[in-house]
Amino acid sequence: MVPDLDVYIANVWPTEETGAPSDHDGQLDRKNDIIFHDKTEYEEKVNYLVSDYLDLTWSLLELLKKKGITEKEFNDVFSKKGVSKSRGGTRRQYKEIISGGFGLGRVVRIEKTNDPDAISEAWCDYSKKTISRLYDQGKKDTLKALLNSLQDAVDYRIESTDVKGRLNGLLMNGKQVLSQGHDLSYYDNIWIQLDNFVSEVNALEAKGKAGGGLTSEQASILRP
């Protein structure tokens, strides 16, 4: 089986903007944002739906095996061909459809923060000052997306109020550093907070093996 994949999507065209631009150049800039922004949310939704169908199929197969389905009956079903075709143009057998696929693990979207002073041709500006500013903004947007992703995972995967509070507290410390960061030290300070978060996850995983902490699966999801 192919392991689940973690996907990171960088979107340099902001999807949201406060207010509507009133000048012509601002309107052109917004038009570019709308045309070129990330459009993969539907693909993500379809992938999760397909994963659910595959999980359902394998669960039913396991049930049939327990109920005594014969090897011949099993193979007869799997040798049938569906409607979908392979890249070579041949119709796929059912066994090909449910084998070799992969699911999505963590999907992190990193989106460029909207610049209210941006111009429509900003993407043509390759000056050193602009590139340096965008590079720094990209690091901040990436760290923001990572912190949000970890917080979503904590809220979704962890049931214990105490554990959830401890982990979210460390992530909130990182968000506070990020919001106040105006010099080069903020970057190192955020990674200090993330190191503290990982150390706490490791400690909770070790405790989980003895009871009362995190399972190995939960810990692996929470490591950035």
N, C-alpha and C positions, 0 to 999 in steps of 0.2 A: 504493500500500500504506500502511496505517495504521501508524505507528511503534509499537514496543513501549512499553508504559506502565509507569512506576514507580508502585507503589502503597504508600501508607503507612496503616497501620491502627492507630488508637488504641483500646486496650482498657482501660477504667477499672475492670474487674472482674477481679482476679487469678485466674489459672488454677491456681496452685499455692500451697499453704500448708503450713508445717511443723507437723506434728501435727494432731490433730483437736480442735476446740473442745469443751470440757466443759460450758460454761454455755449456757443457753437462748438468750441474745442472740447469743453467738458462733456458735451453730448457725444462727440465722436469717441472720446476716451471711454465713456460708459458703453457705447455700442461695441467697442472692441472687447470690453470685459464680458459682455453678454455672449458674444459670438464665440470667444475662445476659452471661456472658463471650463472647469472640470465637469464632465458629463458622464462620469462612471458610476453614479449612485444606482442607476438602473441595473448595470451589469453586476454590481455587488448584490443587489436584491435577488437577481436571477440565480447567481451562484449559490446563495444561501438556500434558495428554494430547491435547486437541483440537489444540493447536499442533503436536504431533508428527505427528498424522494429516494436517494441512494440509501440513507440510513433506514428508511422504512422498508425498502426492498430487502436489505440484508437482515433486518429483524424478522421479517416474514419468512425468509429462507431458513433462518435458524429455528423458527417455530415449526416449519414443515419437516425439518430434519428430526426434531424431537418427536413429531407425530408419526414418523416412520415412512417418509417419502423414500422411494427406491432410487438408486443411483441412476437407473435408466430414465425414470420419470424426470429426475433432476436435469439430466443432460438433454433430454428431449425439449424441455422448455428453453434451456440456454442456447441451444443450437438454432432456434428460430431466428429469423431476420426481421428487424424492424424497418421503419420507413427512413430513418436517418442514414446518411451515407458518410463513408470515410473520405479522407482527402483524395484517395485514388478513385473515388466514384462508386465503390461497391457498397452495398447495403450492409450495415453492421449487424452482427449477431448480438443477441441480448447479453451474452456473457462479456462482450467487448464494451457494451454500454456502461455496465456497472463495475468494470475493472479498470484500474489505472487512473481514475480520476483523483482530484484533490479538492480539499475544502479550503476555506479562508480562515486564517487564525485572527490576527490583529490587522485591521484596516485603519491606517492613520493618514488623514488628509492634512497636508501642510499648505496653508493658504496665505498668500501675501496679504499683509494688512493694507487696507485701502489708504492711499495717499490723497487727501483732498486737494492738494496742489499739483497733482499729476497732470501732464498734458497728453494729448492723443498720440504724439510721436515719441513718448518717453522711451519706448523700447528700442529706439535708434540711438540713444545717448550712451556712448561707450567711454565717456570721460572717466578718469581715475576717481574723481570725487564721487560721482554717481555710482560707479561700480562698488566702491568701498562702502557707501551708505547702504546699497541694496544687499551686499554681502552680510553686513551686520544685522539688517532687518530680517534677512533670511534665517540667521541663527536664532534670533528671538522668536520668529514665527514657528520654527521647528521645535524649539524647547516648549513653547506654549502648546503646540499640538501634542507633543509627547506627554506633558503633564496632564492635559485634558484626557488623553487616551488612557493613561494609567488610572486617573480618578474614575472614569467610566467603568473600567474593569473592576476596580475595588467595589464600586456601588452595585455592580451587576453580579459579581462572583462571590462576594463575601457576605455571609449572613450575620455573623457575630457583630453586634453593635460596638463592642469594645475594640475588636480588631480593626473594624472599619474606621472607627474614630482615630486610632493611632496612626494608621496608614494615610488617611486623608489629611491628618494634621501635618505630616511631613511633606505631602504634596502641596498643601496650602503655603507652607514656608517657602517652597520653591517658587510658587506663583507670586508671592509677595516680593521676593528678591527680583523676579523678572519685571514686575510692574514698577519697581523703584530703581532699576538698573540704568544708570546714565553714564557709567564709565566702564572700562574694560574689566573691572573686577567682578561684575555681575555674573559673567559667564562661568568663571571658576566657582563662584559662590553657589550657583544653581547646581553644579555637578556635585558639590559637597552635600547638598540636600538630597540629590538622587542617590549618592553613595549611602547616605543614612537610610534612605528608603529601602535600598537593596539589602543592607545589613539587617534591617528589621524584618524584611521578607524571609531572609535566610534563617533568622532566629525563630520566626514563627513556623517555618517549614520543619526545622529541627524539633520544635515543640509539638508540631502536628503528628510526627511519627510516634510520639508518646501520648498523644491525645490533647485536644484543646487548642491546636494551632491551625496551620494551613496544610492542605494536601500538596503533594508534589506537583499535581496538575495546576492547582491554583497559583502556586509559587512561580511556576514557569511562565504563566500568563502575565504575572505582575512584574517580571524582570524586564527593564527597558532594553 
